[in-house]
Amino acid sequence: MIREEYQLWAEHPQTKKFHQYLSDYRAQLMERWAQGALTGDDSLMAIARAQMADEIVNLDDDSISEFYRKQEAV
């Protein structure tokens, strides 16, 4: 993926809507966790999901390119 293609995708309204959903989902999970509504395995799963949502929302072109460079080097 070239940088320009990534920028078009990142600025697309549907991408922005998906990123907003992930951000809201993460916030809700963290709020439930902070309130003690999630315990044990549910708590661990919520933390992992929140981290993954944050990673996806903050994923940039450089990170994607670096991932594939490493894959090609293997």
Secondary structure by P-SEA (a helix, b strand, c coil): ccaaaaaaaaacaaaaaaaaaaaaaaaaaaaaaaaccccaaaaaaaaaaaaaaaaaaaccaaaaaaaaaaaaac
